[in-house]
Amino acid sequence: MKFHRMDYLTKALLLVALVYITNADIPYVEPGEGCVYGISVYNVGEEFNRGCDNCTCNADGTVKCIKIKKCCLYAGPDGQTMKAELNEIFYDGCNKVNCTESRKNKGPWPLYTDTEPDVEKQNVRKAKLICTCRYQNWGKIWGYATSGQRVPVWDPKGDYTLDSGCPKYCPCEPNKKGRKEKVNCKSEPCIWF
């Protein structure tokens, strides 16, 4: 039986792929010690959010979620998706805002002011901050980064290996002199888990 060069290469590539897959960092917990949800591991009894839903890790390893339709989703200080309840006042990374019903729970939201109603509009214009480095995190939720900060960004352009969008870590960099800072993902590679 003769081995052709192509057969040998095919087998070698399959072996490399098999070794890679078996050594991949796939989350696992022992039964009764927690839950795996997506790429995250949670302890028994730990609560977390899935969008607006409130979820809990059960002792049998299952996840139970209570559906909540209305909330405000925003990117927190490290780019993680955060949740505010309706009528809750929260800091969106740029301004103090009031969580109100909005399209797809992703804002924008009205600014919060503790002024008298008759002068509210005038004070809102003065209080609104001009924020730079606005970005979408990996969950495609809007947030703001500070100068020099690296944040998890969903880049719809991808990179040289992929023409469609992908997750990246990108820095908030100053743009050309006199212009606003912005999150720059041009030279950053896609991140694959």
C-alpha positions as CSV (number, residue, x, y, z in Angstrom):
1,M,0.0,0.0,0.0
2,K,1.5,3.3,-1.1
3,F,0.9,6.6,0.7
4,H,0.5,9.5,-1.5
5,R,1.9,12.9,-0.4
6,M,-1.5,14.4,-0.2
7,D,-2.8,11.6,2.0
8,Y,0.0,12.2,4.4
9,L,-0.6,16.0,4.5
10,T,-4.3,15.5,5.0
11,K,-3.7,13.1,7.9
12,A,-1.1,15.4,9.5
13,L,-3.5,18.4,9.3
14,L,-6.3,16.3,10.8
15,L,-4.0,15.2,13.7
16,V,-3.0,18.8,14.4
17,A,-6.6,20.0,14.4
18,L,-7.6,17.1,16.7
19,V,-4.8,18.0,19.2
20,Y,-5.8,21.7,19.0
21,I,-9.5,21.0,19.7
22,T,-8.8,18.6,22.6
23,N,-6.5,21.2,24.2
24,A,-8.9,24.1,23.7
25,D,-9.8,26.0,26.9
26,I,-13.5,25.0,27.0
27,P,-15.2,26.0,30.3
28,Y,-16.1,23.0,32.5
29,V,-17.4,22.6,36.1
30,E,-17.9,19.5,38.1
31,P,-21.6,18.5,38.6
32,G,-23.1,20.4,41.6
33,E,-20.3,23.0,41.6
34,G,-21.7,25.5,39.1
35,C,-22.9,26.2,35.6
36,V,-21.4,26.9,32.3
37,Y,-23.3,29.5,30.3
38,G,-21.8,30.6,26.9
39,I,-18.1,31.0,27.7
40,S,-18.6,31.9,31.4
41,V,-18.6,29.8,34.5
42,Y,-20.9,30.7,37.4
43,N,-21.1,29.3,41.0
44,V,-24.2,27.7,42.3
45,G,-26.6,30.5,43.4
46,E,-24.7,33.2,41.5
47,E,-26.9,35.7,39.7
48,F,-26.1,37.3,36.3
49,N,-27.8,39.1,33.5
50,R,-28.5,37.9,29.9
51,G,-29.7,41.1,28.3
52,C,-32.5,42.4,30.4
53,D,-33.2,38.9,31.9
54,N,-32.1,38.0,35.4
55,C,-30.5,34.5,35.5
56,T,-29.4,32.2,38.4
57,C,-27.1,29.2,38.4
58,N,-28.9,26.2,39.9
59,A,-27.3,23.3,42.0
60,D,-28.0,20.8,39.2
61,G,-25.9,22.8,36.7
62,T,-28.9,24.4,34.8
63,V,-29.5,28.1,34.4
64,K,-32.9,29.6,35.1
65,C,-33.7,33.0,33.7
66,I,-36.6,35.3,34.5
67,K,-37.7,37.3,31.4
68,I,-37.7,41.1,31.7
69,K,-38.5,43.0,28.6
70,K,-37.6,46.5,29.5
71,C,-34.3,47.8,30.9
72,C,-31.3,49.9,29.8
73,L,-28.2,48.1,28.6
74,Y,-24.9,50.0,28.5
75,A,-21.2,49.2,28.5
76,G,-19.6,49.5,31.9
77,P,-16.1,50.8,32.8
78,D,-14.3,47.7,31.5
79,G,-16.6,47.2,28.5
80,Q,-18.8,44.6,30.1
81,T,-22.6,44.9,29.5
82,M,-24.4,46.4,32.4
83,K,-28.1,46.8,33.1
84,A,-30.2,49.5,34.7
85,E,-33.9,49.1,35.6
86,L,-36.5,51.4,34.2
87,N,-36.5,54.8,36.0
88,E,-33.1,54.1,37.5
89,I,-30.5,56.9,37.3
90,F,-27.1,55.6,36.0
91,Y,-23.8,56.8,34.6
92,D,-23.5,55.6,31.0
93,G,-19.7,56.3,30.9
94,C,-20.2,59.9,29.8
95,N,-23.3,61.4,31.4
96,K,-25.7,60.8,34.3
97,V,-28.9,59.5,32.6
98,N,-32.4,58.2,33.4
99,C,-33.3,54.7,32.2
100,T,-36.5,55.1,30.1
101,E,-38.0,52.9,27.5
102,S,-36.0,53.1,24.3
103,R,-35.6,51.2,21.0
104,K,-34.0,47.8,21.8
105,N,-33.1,48.9,25.3
106,K,-29.8,50.4,24.0
107,G,-30.5,54.2,24.4
108,P,-29.9,57.0,24.0
109,W,-31.5,58.1,27.2
110,P,-32.5,61.5,28.6
111,L,-30.0,63.3,30.8
112,Y,-30.8,63.3,34.5
113,T,-31.1,66.6,36.2
114,D,-32.2,67.4,39.7
115,T,-33.4,70.9,38.7
116,E,-36.9,72.4,38.7
117,P,-39.0,71.4,35.7
118,D,-39.4,75.0,34.3
119,V,-35.6,75.4,33.9
120,E,-34.7,71.8,33.1
121,K,-34.2,72.3,29.4
122,Q,-31.8,75.1,29.9
123,N,-29.8,73.2,32.4
124,V,-29.7,70.0,30.3
125,R,-28.0,71.9,27.5
126,K,-25.4,73.2,29.9
127,A,-24.9,69.8,31.7
128,K,-24.5,67.6,28.7
129,L,-20.9,66.5,28.3
130,I,-19.3,66.0,24.9
131,C,-18.0,62.5,25.1
132,T,-15.4,60.9,22.9
133,C,-14.3,57.3,22.3
134,R,-17.9,56.0,21.8
135,Y,-17.8,52.3,20.9
136,Q,-19.9,49.1,20.8
137,N,-18.7,46.2,23.1
138,W,-18.8,42.6,22.0
139,G,-22.5,42.4,22.8
140,K,-23.0,45.4,20.5
141,I,-23.9,47.6,23.4
142,W,-22.8,51.3,23.4
143,G,-20.3,52.6,25.8
144,Y,-17.5,55.3,26.3
145,A,-13.8,54.8,26.8
146,T,-11.3,57.2,28.4
147,S,-8.1,58.3,26.7
148,G,-5.6,55.5,26.6
149,Q,-8.1,52.8,27.8
150,R,-8.3,49.5,25.9
151,V,-11.8,48.2,25.6
152,P,-13.5,45.1,24.1
153,V,-15.0,46.4,20.8
154,W,-17.2,44.8,18.2
155,D,-15.5,45.9,14.9
156,P,-17.9,45.5,12.0
157,K,-15.0,45.7,9.5
158,G,-13.1,42.7,10.9
159,D,-9.4,42.4,10.0
160,Y,-7.2,41.1,7.2
161,T,-8.4,37.5,7.9
162,L,-12.1,38.2,7.9
163,D,-14.3,40.5,5.9
164,S,-17.1,40.6,8.4
165,G,-17.2,41.8,12.0
166,C,-15.3,40.4,14.9
167,P,-14.4,41.0,18.5
168,K,-11.2,43.0,19.3
169,Y,-9.5,44.9,22.1
170,C,-9.0,48.5,20.9
171,P,-7.5,51.6,22.5
172,C,-9.0,55.1,22.8
173,E,-6.5,57.2,21.0
174,P,-6.2,60.9,20.2
175,N,-7.1,61.7,16.6
176,K,-5.2,64.3,14.6
177,K,-4.6,67.6,16.4
178,G,-7.8,69.5,17.1
179,R,-10.1,66.5,16.6
180,K,-11.9,64.3,19.0
181,E,-10.4,61.1,20.5
182,K,-11.8,57.9,19.1
183,V,-11.5,54.2,19.5
184,N,-9.0,52.9,16.8
185,C,-9.3,49.3,15.8
186,K,-7.5,49.5,12.4
187,S,-4.3,47.7,13.4
188,E,-5.9,45.4,16.0
189,P,-6.4,41.7,15.2
190,C,-9.7,39.8,15.7
191,I,-9.9,37.8,18.9
192,W,-10.9,34.1,18.6
193,F,-11.6,32.1,21.7
